[in-house]
Amino acid sequence: MSSQITVTVDGAPRSIESGTRIRDVLLDGPRKIRDIVAAKLDGKVVDLSLPIETDATIEPVLTDSAEGIDVLRHSTAHLMAMAVRALY
């Protein structure tokens, strides 16, 4: 049984199926997904693979924004740590 929820993206409300990933919602927008590194779900920075379960407001976090750069640096630090662990 699917249930519909309302998400607001760029000020425009949309009806989507509960459980839809943030990435899939943002793919329908005007921006290209490669420009988006994360999203804000009701003001909290989250991963693009997070499923949306309730009504929410979504804002893309762009790669060239201050928050986007922080996300990229954080992710890069994790990748580097994984590489170091694999080597040693």
Secondary structure, 3 states (H helix, E strand, C coil): CCCEEEEEECCEEEEEECCEEHHHHHHCCCCCHHHEEEEEECCEEECCCCEECCCEEEEEEECCCHHHHHHHHHHHHHHHHHHHHHHC
